[in-house]
Amino acid sequence: MQLTSLLVLAGATAGMAMPAINARAAAAPAWTITGFTRTCDKADTVCTVKFGVDTHLAAPVSCSYTVKGAPASQASTDNISCGPYTISSGWSGIFGPGQGFTTWAFVDRAKGLITWPSYADAELVNGVAVSPDKSYPPQSL
């Protein structure tokens, strides 16, 4: 009887959840995305995106690129170069009308780091900088 109880107890505890260790968390400070703006033309066929990337370990890098699409504010981007970063983005409307958002991927291949800034469409008022600036923790690639 004691052996059976011991085996049941061992089996039950083996299946218990253990805290997950985030092995991908980088030993680096959060990156601050500064002065983020998206300015689109009236027809929403061309948008200019501007921002700075401050890793707090090197001089901030200013980035700017143009997106074309219909609508450009929802167009995905891929493989945009800005200083040491390769930038991609994708828009989602999964939460319904008026709840869209864009998530970017900023990759620093030389340092093996990535972070995923995300902004709701409501934050990206045409040409007005997001305030306050937001910070995102980098992950190891």
N, CA, C and O atoms as a GROMACS GRO file, in nm:
protein
  564
    1MET      N    1   0.082  -0.119   0.000
    1MET     CA    2   0.000   0.000   0.000
    1MET      C    3   0.086   0.125   0.000
    1MET      O    4   0.056   0.221  -0.071
    2GLN      N    5   0.191   0.125   0.078
    2GLN     CA    6   0.277   0.243   0.082
    2GLN      C    7   0.348   0.263  -0.051
    2GLN      O    8   0.366   0.377  -0.094
    3LEU      N    9   0.387   0.156  -0.117
    3LEU     CA   10   0.453   0.166  -0.247
    3LEU      C   11   0.356   0.225  -0.349
    3LEU      O   12   0.396   0.310  -0.430
    4THR      N   13   0.231   0.181  -0.347
    4THR     CA   14   0.131   0.233  -0.440
    4THR      C   15   0.109   0.382  -0.416
    4THR      O   16   0.103   0.460  -0.511
    5SER      N   17   0.097   0.421  -0.290
    5SER     CA   18   0.079   0.563  -0.257
    5SER      C   19   0.198   0.645  -0.303
    5SER      O   20   0.183   0.756  -0.355
    6LEU      N   21   0.316   0.590  -0.284
    6LEU     CA   22   0.438   0.660  -0.325
    6LEU      C   23   0.441   0.678  -0.476
    6LEU      O   24   0.479   0.785  -0.524
    7LEU      N   25   0.403   0.574  -0.551
    7LEU     CA   26   0.402   0.584  -0.698
    7LEU      C   27   0.298   0.684  -0.746
    7LEU      O   28   0.323   0.760  -0.840
    8VAL      N   29   0.180   0.684  -0.684
    8VAL     CA   30   0.076   0.780  -0.721
    8VAL      C   31   0.122   0.922  -0.692
    8VAL      O   32   0.104   1.012  -0.775
    9LEU      N   33   0.182   0.943  -0.576
    9LEU     CA   34   0.233   1.075  -0.540
    9LEU      C   35   0.342   1.120  -0.636
    9LEU      O   36   0.344   1.236  -0.678
   10ALA      N   37   0.433   1.030  -0.670
   10ALA     CA   38   0.541   1.064  -0.763
   10ALA      C   39   0.485   1.100  -0.900
   10ALA      O   40   0.531   1.195  -0.963
   11GLY      N   41   0.387   1.024  -0.947
   11GLY     CA   42   0.326   1.052  -1.077
   11GLY      C   43   0.252   1.184  -1.077
   11GLY      O   44   0.256   1.258  -1.175
   12ALA      N   45   0.183   1.214  -0.968
   12ALA     CA   46   0.108   1.340  -0.960
   12ALA      C   47   0.199   1.460  -0.956
   12ALA      O   48   0.171   1.561  -1.022
   13THR      N   49   0.308   1.453  -0.882
   13THR     CA   50   0.398   1.568  -0.874
   13THR      C   51   0.479   1.585  -1.001
   13THR      O   52   0.520   1.697  -1.033
   14ALA      N   53   0.504   1.477  -1.073
   14ALA     CA   54   0.580   1.488  -1.198
   14ALA      C   55   0.502   1.569  -1.301
   14ALA      O   56   0.561   1.634  -1.387
   15GLY      N   57   0.369   1.564  -1.294
   15GLY     CA   58   0.287   1.637  -1.391
   15GLY      C   59   0.255   1.779  -1.350
   15GLY      O   60   0.188   1.850  -1.425
   16MET      N   61   0.301   1.823  -1.235
   16MET     CA   62   0.272   1.959  -1.189
   16MET      C   63   0.349   2.060  -1.273
   16MET      O   64   0.461   2.035  -1.318
   17ALA      N   65   0.288   2.174  -1.292
   17ALA     CA   66   0.352   2.279  -1.371
   17ALA      C   67   0.472   2.336  -1.296
   17ALA      O   68   0.468   2.359  -1.176
   18MET      N   69   0.577   2.356  -1.370
   18MET     CA   70   0.697   2.418  -1.316
   18MET      C   71   0.707   2.557  -1.378
   18MET      O   72   0.663   2.577  -1.491
   19PRO      N   73   0.762   2.652  -1.307
   19PRO     CA   74   0.778   2.785  -1.366
   19PRO      C   75   0.862   2.778  -1.493
   19PRO      O   76   0.967   2.713  -1.496
   20ALA      N   77   0.816   2.845  -1.597
   20ALA     CA   78   0.891   2.848  -1.722
   20ALA      C   79   1.010   2.942  -1.710
   20ALA      O   80   0.998   3.052  -1.655
   21ILE      N   81   1.120   2.899  -1.760
   21ILE     CA   82   1.238   2.983  -1.764
   21ILE      C   83   1.248   3.040  -1.904
   21ILE      O   84   1.250   2.964  -2.002
   22ASN      N   85   1.255   3.170  -1.916
   22ASN     CA   86   1.263   3.233  -2.047
   22ASN      C   87   1.408   3.233  -2.092
   22ASN      O   88   1.484   3.326  -2.064
   23ALA      N   89   1.445   3.127  -2.161
   23ALA     CA   90   1.582   3.112  -2.206
   23ALA      C   91   1.618   3.212  -2.315
   23ALA      O   92   1.736   3.229  -2.347
   24ARG      N   93   1.518   3.277  -2.374
   24ARG     CA   94   1.545   3.370  -2.483
   24ARG      C   95   1.560   3.513  -2.435
   24ARG      O   96   1.598   3.600  -2.514
   25ALA      N   97   1.532   3.541  -2.310
   25ALA     CA   98   1.548   3.677  -2.257
   25ALA      C   99   1.694   3.718  -2.268
   25ALA      O  100   1.784   3.644  -2.228
   26ALA      N  101   1.716   3.835  -2.322
   26ALA     CA  102   1.853   3.884  -2.341
   26ALA      C  103   1.899   3.960  -2.217
   26ALA      O  104   1.820   4.023  -2.147
   27ALA      N  105   2.027   3.951  -2.191
   27ALA     CA  106   2.087   4.027  -2.080
   27ALA      C  107   2.122   4.166  -2.131
   27ALA      O  108   2.239   4.204  -2.138
   28ALA      N  109   2.018   4.241  -2.168
   28ALA     CA  110   2.036   4.375  -2.224
   28ALA      C  111   1.918   4.460  -2.180
   28ALA      O  112   1.810   4.407  -2.156
   29PRO      N  113   1.937   4.591  -2.168
   29PRO     CA  114   1.825   4.676  -2.128
   29PRO      C  115   1.718   4.681  -2.237
   29PRO      O  116   1.744   4.652  -2.354
   30ALA      N  117   1.597   4.719  -2.197
   30ALA     CA  118   1.488   4.736  -2.293
   30ALA      C  119   1.525   4.844  -2.394
   30ALA      O  120   1.590   4.942  -2.360
   31TRP      N  121   1.484   4.824  -2.518
   31TRP     CA  122   1.507   4.922  -2.623
   31TRP      C  123   1.391   5.022  -2.619
   31TRP      O  124   1.275   4.982  -2.612
   32THR      N  125   1.423   5.150  -2.624
   32THR     CA  126   1.320   5.254  -2.626
   32THR      C  127   1.301   5.301  -2.769
   32THR      O  128   1.397   5.339  -2.837
   33ILE      N  129   1.176   5.299  -2.814
   33ILE     CA  130   1.143   5.348  -2.947
   33ILE      C  131   1.096   5.492  -2.928
   33ILE      O  132   0.996   5.518  -2.862
   34THR      N  133   1.171   5.584  -2.986
   34THR     CA  134   1.148   5.727  -2.961
   34THR      C  135   1.080   5.796  -3.078
   34THR      O  136   1.106   5.765  -3.194
   35GLY      N  137   0.994   5.892  -3.045
   35GLY     CA  138   0.933   5.978  -3.147
   35GLY      C  139   0.864   5.905  -3.260
   35GLY      O  140   0.872   5.949  -3.374
   36PHE      N  141   0.797   5.794  -3.231
   36PHE     CA  142   0.738   5.712  -3.337
   36PHE      C  143   0.622   5.786  -3.403
   36PHE      O  144   0.528   5.828  -3.336
   37THR      N  145   0.630   5.801  -3.536
   37THR     CA  146   0.521   5.861  -3.613
   37THR      C  147   0.492   5.779  -3.738
   37THR      O  148   0.581   5.715  -3.794
   38ARG      N  149   0.367   5.782  -3.779
   38ARG     CA  150   0.326   5.728  -3.910
   38ARG      C  151   0.240   5.835  -3.973
   38ARG      O  152   0.136   5.873  -3.919
   39THR      N  153   0.283   5.884  -4.089
   39THR     CA  154   0.211   5.990  -4.160
   39THR      C  155   0.166   5.935  -4.294
   39THR      O  156   0.249   5.895  -4.377
   40CYS      N  157   0.035   5.932  -4.317
   40CYS     CA  158  -0.019   5.875  -4.440
   40CYS      C  159  -0.087   5.984  -4.524
   40CYS      O  160  -0.139   6.081  -4.471
   41ASP      N  161  -0.084   5.964  -4.657
   41ASP     CA  162  -0.155   6.058  -4.743
   41ASP      C  163  -0.306   6.039  -4.726
   41ASP      O  164  -0.349   5.941  -4.666
   42LYS      N  165  -0.384   6.133  -4.779
   42LYS     CA  166  -0.529   6.132  -4.759
   42LYS      C  167  -0.593   6.004  -4.811
   42LYS      O  168  -0.690   5.955  -4.752
   43ALA      N  169  -0.540   5.948  -4.920
   43ALA     CA  170  -0.596   5.826  -4.978
   43ALA      C  171  -0.547   5.700  -4.907
   43ALA      O  172  -0.594   5.590  -4.938
   44ASP      N  173  -0.455   5.715  -4.813
   44ASP     CA  174  -0.395   5.602  -4.740
   44ASP      C  175  -0.330   5.502  -4.836
   44ASP      O  176  -0.343   5.381  -4.821
   45THR      N  177  -0.258   5.557  -4.936
   45THR     CA  178  -0.184   5.472  -5.029
   45THR      C  179  -0.033   5.480  -5.007
   45THR      O  180   0.042   5.396  -5.055
   46VAL      N  181   0.012   5.583  -4.932
   46VAL     CA  182   0.154   5.599  -4.899
   46VAL      C  183   0.163   5.649  -4.755
   46VAL      O  184   0.098   5.746  -4.717
   47CYS      N  185   0.245   5.580  -4.676
   47CYS     CA  186   0.271   5.624  -4.538
   47CYS      C  187   0.422   5.633  -4.517
   47CYS      O  188   0.498   5.552  -4.568
   48THR      N  189   0.463   5.733  -4.441
   48THR     CA  190   0.603   5.746  -4.399
   48THR      C  191   0.608   5.716  -4.250
   48THR      O  192   0.533   5.773  -4.170
   49VAL      N  193   0.697   5.625  -4.214
   49VAL     CA  194   0.714   5.584  -4.074
   49VAL      C  195   0.850   5.635  -4.028
   49VAL      O  196   0.951   5.614  -4.095
   50LYS      N  197   0.853   5.702  -3.912
   50LYS     CA  198   0.978   5.756  -3.856
   50LYS      C  199   0.984   5.725  -3.707
   50LYS      O  200   0.883   5.729  -3.637
   51PHE      N  201   1.104   5.694  -3.660
   51PHE     CA  202   1.124   5.665  -3.518
   51PHE      C  203   1.273   5.656  -3.489
   51PHE      O  204   1.354   5.652  -3.581
   52GLY      N  205   1.307   5.654  -3.363
   52GLY     CA  206   1.444   5.629  -3.320
   52GLY      C  207   1.448   5.501  -3.239
   52GLY      O  208   1.349   5.463  -3.177
   53VAL      N  209   1.563   5.434  -3.240
   53VAL     CA  210   1.584   5.314  -3.160
   53VAL      C  211   1.698   5.344  -3.063
   53VAL      O  212   1.811   5.369  -3.105
   54ASP      N  213   1.668   5.340  -2.935
   54ASP     CA  214   1.769   5.365  -2.832
   54ASP      C  215   1.785   5.238  -2.748
   54ASP      O  216   1.697   5.203  -2.669
   55THR      N  217   1.898   5.170  -2.767
   55THR     CA  218   1.925   5.047  -2.691
   55THR      C  219   1.985   5.076  -2.555
   55THR      O  220   1.998   4.986  -2.472
   56HIS      N  221   2.021   5.201  -2.531
   56HIS     CA  222   2.085   5.245  -2.407
   56HIS      C  223   2.226   5.188  -2.391
   56HIS      O  224   2.287   5.200  -2.285
   57LEU      N  225   2.277   5.126  -2.498
   57LEU     CA  226   2.414   5.074  -2.498
   57LEU      C  227   2.498   5.137  -2.608
   57LEU      O  228   2.620   5.121  -2.611
   58ALA      N  229   2.432   5.208  -2.699
   58ALA     CA  230   2.500   5.273  -2.811
   58ALA      C  231   2.420   5.399  -2.846
   58ALA      O  232   2.311   5.421  -2.792
   59ALA      N  233   2.474   5.479  -2.934
   59ALA     CA  234   2.404   5.601  -2.977
   59ALA      C  235   2.270   5.562  -3.042
   59ALA      O  236   2.264   5.464  -3.116
   60PRO      N  237   2.164   5.638  -3.014
   60PRO     CA  238   2.035   5.610  -3.078
   60PRO      C  239   2.045   5.617  -3.230
   60PRO      O  240   2.125   5.694  -3.284
   61VAL      N  241   1.965   5.537  -3.298
   61VAL     CA  242   1.962   5.531  -3.443
   61VAL      C  243   1.827   5.584  -3.490
   61VAL      O  244   1.722   5.541  -3.442
   62SER      N  245   1.829   5.679  -3.585
   62SER     CA  246   1.706   5.732  -3.644
   62SER      C  247   1.670   5.650  -3.767
   62SER      O  248   1.757   5.619  -3.849
   63CYS      N  249   1.542   5.616  -3.780
   63CYS     CA  250   1.496   5.536  -3.893
   63CYS      C  251   1.378   5.606  -3.960
   63CYS      O  252   1.299   5.673  -3.894
   64SER      N  253   1.367   5.587  -4.091
   64SER     CA  254   1.256   5.640  -4.168
   64SER      C  255   1.240   5.554  -4.293
   64SER      O  256   1.338   5.519  -4.359
   65TYR      N  257   1.115   5.519  -4.324
   65TYR     CA  258   1.090   5.445  -4.448
   65TYR      C  259   0.949   5.474  -4.495
   65TYR      O  260   0.865   5.524  -4.420
   66THR      N  261   0.923   5.442  -4.622
   66THR     CA  262   0.794   5.466  -4.684
   66THR      C  263   0.727   5.334  -4.717
   66THR      O  264   0.792   5.240  -4.762
   67VAL      N  265   0.596   5.329  -4.694
   67VAL     CA  266   0.516   5.209  -4.722
   67VAL      C  267   0.411   5.248  -4.824
   67VAL      O  268   0.346   5.352  -4.812
   68LYS      N  269   0.394   5.164  -4.925
   68LYS     CA  270   0.288   5.184  -5.024
   68LYS      C  271   0.192   5.066  -5.018
   68LYS      O  272   0.234   4.952  -4.998
   69GLY      N  273   0.065   5.094  -5.033
   69GLY     CA  274  -0.035   4.988  -5.030
   69GLY      C  275  -0.174   5.048  -5.031
   69GLY      O  276  -0.192   5.169  -5.035
   70ALA      N  277  -0.272   4.959  -5.028
   70ALA     CA  278  -0.411   5.004  -5.026
   70ALA      C  279  -0.486   4.918  -4.925
   70ALA      O  280  -0.536   4.812  -4.960
   71PRO      N  281  -0.496   4.961  -4.802
   71PRO     CA  282  -0.444   5.084  -4.744
   71PRO      C  283  -0.299   5.068  -4.697
   71PRO      O  284  -0.260   4.962  -4.647
   72ALA      N  285  -0.222   5.172  -4.713
   72ALA     CA  286  -0.080   5.169  -4.673
   72ALA      C  287  -0.064   5.155  -4.522
   72ALA      O  288   0.034   5.097  -4.476
   73SER      N  289  -0.159   5.209  -4.445
   73SER     CA  290  -0.149   5.201  -4.298
   73SER      C  291  -0.164   5.058  -4.247
   73SER      O  292  -0.135   5.030  -4.131
   74GLN      N  293  -0.210   4.967  -4.335
   74GLN     CA  294  -0.225   4.827  -4.297
   74GLN      C  295  -0.132   4.734  -4.374
   74GLN      O  296  -0.140   4.612  -4.361
   75ALA      N  297  -0.044   4.792  -4.455
   75ALA     CA  298   0.046   4.711  -4.538
   75ALA      C  299   0.159   4.651  -4.454
   75ALA      O  300   0.213   4.717  -4.365
   76SER      N  301   0.194   4.528  -4.484
   76SER     CA  302   0.308   4.462  -4.419
   76SER      C  303   0.437   4.510  -4.483
   76SER      O  304   0.439   4.550  -4.600
   77THR      N  305   0.544   4.506  -4.407
   77THR     CA  306   0.676   4.539  -4.460
   77THR      C  307   0.771   4.425  -4.428
   77THR      O  308   0.744   4.343  -4.340
   78ASP      N  309   0.882   4.422  -4.500
   78ASP     CA  310   0.979   4.315  -4.478
   78ASP      C  311   1.117   4.362  -4.522
   78ASP      O  312   1.133   4.428  -4.624
   79ASN      N  313   1.216   4.325  -4.443
   79ASN     CA  314   1.356   4.342  -4.482
   79ASN      C  315   1.396   4.488  -4.505
   79ASN      O  316   1.472   4.518  -4.598
   80ILE      N  317   1.347   4.578  -4.421
   80ILE     CA  318   1.385   4.719  -4.430
   80ILE      C  319   1.512   4.737  -4.348
   80ILE      O  320   1.518   4.695  -4.232
   81SER      N  321   1.613   4.800  -4.406
   81SER     CA  322   1.740   4.822  -4.335
   81SER      C  323   1.742   4.961  -4.274
   81SER      O  324   1.704   5.060  -4.337
   82CYS      N  325   1.787   4.967  -4.149
   82CYS     CA  326   1.804   5.095  -4.080
   82CYS      C  327   1.918   5.077  -3.981
   82CYS      O  328   1.901   5.012  -3.877
   83GLY      N  329   2.034   5.134  -4.013
   83GLY     CA  330   2.150   5.116  -3.926
   83GLY      C  331   2.177   4.967  -3.908
   83GLY      O  332   2.182   4.894  -4.007
   84PRO      N  333   2.195   4.921  -3.784
   84PRO     CA  334   2.223   4.779  -3.762
   84PRO      C  335   2.097   4.692  -3.763
   84PRO      O  336   2.106   4.571  -3.741
   85TYR      N  337   1.980   4.751  -3.788
   85TYR     CA  338   1.855   4.678  -3.774
   85TYR      C  339   1.794   4.638  -3.907
   85TYR      O  340   1.806   4.710  -4.007
   86THR      N  341   1.729   4.523  -3.907
   86THR     CA  342   1.643   4.480  -4.016
   86THR      C  343   1.502   4.483  -3.959
   86THR      O  344   1.476   4.424  -3.854
   87ILE      N  345   1.412   4.551  -4.029
   87ILE     CA  346   1.279   4.578  -3.975
   87ILE      C  347   1.172   4.517  -4.065
   87ILE      O  348   1.179   4.525  -4.188
   88SER      N  349   1.074   4.455  -4.001
   88SER     CA  350   0.956   4.402  -4.069
   88SER      C  351   0.834   4.441  -3.986
   88SER      O  352   0.847   4.472  -3.868
   89SER      N  353   0.716   4.439  -4.048
   89SER     CA  354   0.595   4.470  -3.973
   89SER      C  355   0.476   4.398  -4.032
   89SER      O  356   0.476   4.358  -4.148
   90GLY      N  357   0.373   4.384  -3.949
   90GLY     CA  358   0.247   4.325  -3.994
   90GLY      C  359   0.132   4.386  -3.916
   90GLY      O  360   0.143   4.411  -3.796
   91TRP      N  361   0.021   4.410  -3.986
   91TRP     CA  362  -0.098   4.470  -3.925
   91TRP      C  363  -0.199   4.361  -3.894
   91TRP      O  364  -0.205   4.260  -3.963
   92SER      N  365  -0.279   4.381  -3.790
   92SER     CA  366  -0.386   4.288  -3.756
   92SER      C  367  -0.512   4.364  -3.717
   92SER      O  368  -0.505   4.468  -3.650
   93GLY      N  369  -0.625   4.312  -3.759
   93GLY     CA  370  -0.754   4.365  -3.719
   93GLY      C  371  -0.835   4.260  -3.644
   93GLY      O  372  -0.958   4.264  -3.643
   94ILE      N  373  -0.765   4.167  -3.582
   94ILE     CA  374  -0.828   4.052  -3.517
   94ILE      C  375  -0.931   4.090  -3.410
   94ILE      O  376  -1.023   4.013  -3.384
   95PHE      N  377  -0.916   4.206  -3.348
   95PHE     CA  378  -1.007   4.244  -3.240
   95PHE      C  379  -1.129   4.322  -3.290
   95PHE      O  380  -1.210   4.368  -3.210
   96GLY      N  381  -1.142   4.336  -3.422
   96GLY     CA  382  -1.260   4.400  -3.478
   96GLY      C  383  -1.235   4.541  -3.528
   96GLY      O  384  -1.126   4.595  -3.512
   97PRO      N  385  -1.339   4.600  -3.590
   97PRO     CA  386  -1.326   4.734  -3.647
   97PRO      C  387  -1.281   4.836  -3.543
   97PRO      O  388  -1.330   4.839  -3.430
   98GLY      N  389  -1.187   4.920  -3.583
   98GLY     CA  390  -1.136   5.024  -3.495
   98GLY      C  391  -1.038   4.976  -3.390
   98GLY      O  392  -0.993   5.054  -3.307
   99GLN      N  393  -1.003   4.847  -3.393
   99GLN     CA  394  -0.912   4.790  -3.293
   99GLN      C  395  -0.784   4.736  -3.356
   99GLN      O  396  -0.717   4.652  -3.297
  100GLY      N  397  -0.750   4.785  -3.475
  100GLY     CA  398  -0.631   4.737  -3.545
  100GLY      C  399  -0.502   4.779  -3.476
  100GLY      O  400  -0.498   4.876  -3.401
  101PHE      N  401  -0.398   4.703  -3.504
  101PHE     CA  402  -0.266   4.734  -3.449
  101PHE      C  403  -0.159   4.678  -3.542
  101PHE      O  404  -0.184   4.587  -3.621
  102THR      N  405  -0.039   4.735  -3.532
  102THR     CA  406   0.075   4.688  -3.609
  102THR      C  407   0.185   4.646  -3.513
  102THR      O  408   0.214   4.714  -3.415
  103THR      N  409   0.244   4.532  -3.543
  103THR     CA  410   0.359   4.483  -3.466
  103THR      C  411   0.479   4.482  -3.558
  103THR      O  412   0.473   4.433  -3.671
  104TRP      N  413   0.589   4.538  -3.510
  104TRP     CA  414   0.714   4.541  -3.584
  104TRP      C  415   0.809   4.439  -3.525
  104TRP      O  416   0.796   4.401  -3.409
  105ALA      N  417   0.904   4.395  -3.604
  105ALA     CA  418   1.017   4.315  -3.556
  105ALA      C  419   1.142   4.394  -3.589
  105ALA      O  420   1.168   4.423  -3.706
  106PHE      N  421   1.220   4.428  -3.488
  106PHE     CA  422   1.348   4.496  -3.507
  106PHE      C  423   1.455   4.394  -3.474
  106PHE      O  424   1.463   4.346  -3.360
  107VAL      N  425   1.537   4.359  -3.572
  107VAL     CA  426   1.639   4.256  -3.554
  107VAL      C  427   1.777   4.319  -3.567
  107VAL      O  428   1.806   4.388  -3.664
  108ASP      N  429   1.861   4.294  -3.468
  108ASP     CA  430   2.003   4.329  -3.474
  108ASP      C  431   2.078   4.197  -3.487
  108ASP      O  432   2.111   4.133  -3.387
  109ARG      N  433   2.106   4.157  -3.611
  109ARG     CA  434   2.169   4.026  -3.636
  109ARG      C  435   2.309   4.018  -3.578
  109ARG      O  436   2.349   3.913  -3.528
  110ALA      N  437   2.384   4.128  -3.583
  110ALA     CA  438   2.521   4.127  -3.531
  110ALA      C  439   2.524   4.094  -3.382
  110ALA      O  440   2.614   4.027  -3.333
  111LYS      N  441   2.423   4.142  -3.310
  111LYS     CA  442   2.417   4.117  -3.165
  111LYS      C  443   2.325   4.001  -3.130
  111LYS      O  444   2.315   3.962  -3.014
  112GLY      N  445   2.257   3.946  -3.231
  112GLY     CA  446   2.168   3.833  -3.207
  112GLY      C  447   2.047   3.869  -3.123
  112GLY      O  448   2.005   3.790  -3.037
  113LEU      N  449   1.989   3.989  -3.146
  113LEU     CA  450   1.877   4.036  -3.065
  113LEU      C  451   1.758   4.075  -3.152
  113LEU      O  452   1.773   4.115  -3.268
  114ILE      N  453   1.639   4.062  -3.094
  114ILE     CA  454   1.515   4.102  -3.161
  114ILE      C  455   1.421   4.160  -3.056
  114ILE      O  456   1.420   4.118  -2.941
  115THR      N  457   1.340   4.258  -3.098
  115THR     CA  458   1.232   4.308  -3.012
  115THR      C  459   1.112   4.334  -3.100
  115THR      O  460   1.125   4.354  -3.221
  116TRP      N  461   0.993   4.335  -3.040
  116TRP     CA  462   0.868   4.346  -3.113
  116TRP      C  463   0.784   4.464  -3.066
  116TRP      O  464   0.691   4.445  -2.988
  117PRO      N  465   0.815   4.586  -3.111
  117PRO     CA  466   0.729   4.700  -3.077
  117PRO      C  467   0.592   4.683  -3.142
  117PRO      O  468   0.580   4.629  -3.251
  118SER      N  469   0.490   4.729  -3.074
  118SER     CA  470   0.354   4.720  -3.126
  118SER      C  471   0.278   4.846  -3.089
  118SER      O  472   0.289   4.898  -2.978
  119TYR      N  473   0.200   4.895  -3.185
  119TYR     CA  474   0.121   5.016  -3.163
  119TYR      C  475  -0.019   4.997  -3.219
  119TYR      O  476  -0.037   4.944  -3.329
  120ALA      N  477  -0.119   5.040  -3.143
  120ALA     CA  478  -0.257   5.039  -3.190
  120ALA      C  479  -0.274   5.150  -3.293
  120ALA      O  480  -0.208   5.254  -3.286
  121ASP      N  481  -0.363   5.128  -3.390
  121ASP     CA  482  -0.390   5.232  -3.489
  121ASP      C  483  -0.428   5.364  -3.421
  121ASP      O  484  -0.391   5.471  -3.469
  122ALA      N  485  -0.502   5.355  -3.310
  122ALA     CA  486  -0.546   5.475  -3.239
  122ALA      C  487  -0.428   5.555  -3.183
  122ALA      O  488  -0.441   5.675  -3.159
  123GLU      N  489  -0.313   5.490  -3.161
  123GLU     CA  490  -0.194   5.562  -3.113
  123GLU      C  491  -0.122   5.634  -3.225
  123GLU      O  492  -0.048   5.730  -3.201
  124LEU      N  493  -0.143   5.588  -3.347
  124LEU     CA  494  -0.069   5.642  -3.461
  124LEU      C  495  -0.152   5.747  -3.534
  124LEU      O  496  -0.187   5.732  -3.651
  125VAL      N  497  -0.182   5.853  -3.461
  125VAL     CA  498  -0.255   5.966  -3.519
  125VAL      C  499  -0.165   6.028  -3.624
  125VAL      O  500  -0.046   6.050  -3.601
  126ASN      N  501  -0.222   6.056  -3.740
  126ASN     CA  502  -0.145   6.097  -3.857
  126ASN      C  503  -0.038   6.202  -3.829
  126ASN      O  504  -0.068   6.320  -3.816
  127GLY      N  505   0.087   6.157  -3.821
  127GLY     CA  506   0.201   6.247  -3.806
  127GLY      C  507   0.232   6.292  -3.665
  127GLY      O  508   0.329   6.365  -3.645
  128VAL      N  509   0.153   6.250  -3.567
  128VAL     CA  510   0.176   6.289  -3.428
  128VAL      C  511   0.259   6.181  -3.359
  128VAL      O  512   0.225   6.063  -3.366
  129ALA      N  513   0.367   6.221  -3.293
  129ALA     CA  514   0.455   6.124  -3.226
  129ALA      C  515   0.383   6.057  -3.109
  129ALA      O  516   0.313   6.122  -3.032
  130VAL      N  517   0.400   5.925  -3.099
  130VAL     CA  518   0.346   5.850  -2.986
  130VAL      C  519   0.412   5.903  -2.859
  130VAL      O  520   0.534   5.918  -2.853
  131SER      N  521   0.330   5.931  -2.759
  131SER     CA  522   0.384   5.985  -2.634
  131SER      C  523   0.310   5.920  -2.517
  131SER      O  524   0.187   5.913  -2.518
  132PRO      N  525   0.383   5.873  -2.419
  132PRO     CA  526   0.529   5.878  -2.408
  132PRO      C  527   0.593   5.771  -2.496
  132PRO      O  528   0.526   5.682  -2.548
  133ASP      N  529   0.725   5.783  -2.513
  133ASP     CA  530   0.800   5.680  -2.585
  133ASP      C  531   0.779   5.547  -2.514
  133ASP      O  532   0.755   5.544  -2.393
  134LYS      N  533   0.788   5.438  -2.590
  134LYS     CA  534   0.768   5.305  -2.531
  134LYS      C  535   0.898   5.225  -2.536
  134LYS      O  536   0.982   5.245  -2.624
  135SER      N  537   0.912   5.134  -2.440
  135SER     CA  538   1.030   5.048  -2.433
  135SER      C  539   0.988   4.902  -2.442
  135SER      O  540   0.882   4.863  -2.392
  136TYR      N  541   1.072   4.822  -2.508
  136TYR     CA  542   1.043   4.681  -2.531
  136TYR      C  543   1.168   4.599  -2.502
  136TYR      O  544   1.277   4.635  -2.546
  137PRO      N  545   1.155   4.489  -2.427
  137PRO     CA  546   1.272   4.407  -2.394
  137PRO      C  547   1.319   4.327  -2.516
  137PRO      O  548   1.238   4.268  -2.586
  138PRO      N  549   1.449   4.325  -2.541
  138PRO     CA  550   1.500   4.242  -2.650
  138PRO      C  551   1.507   4.096  -2.608
  138PRO      O  552   1.518   4.064  -2.490
  139GLN      N  553   1.500   4.009  -2.707
  139GLN     CA  554   1.513   3.864  -2.686
  139GLN      C  555   1.632   3.817  -2.768
  139GLN      O  556   1.669   3.879  -2.868
  140SER      N  557   1.691   3.708  -2.727
  140SER     CA  558   1.802   3.649  -2.802
  140SER      C  559   1.746   3.572  -2.920
  140SER      O  560   1.642   3.507  -2.910
  141LEU      N  561   1.816   3.579  -3.031
  141LEU     CA  562   1.775   3.502  -3.149
  141LEU      C  563   1.818   3.358  -3.134
  141LEU      O  564   1.793   3.276  -3.223
   0.00000   0.00000   0.00000
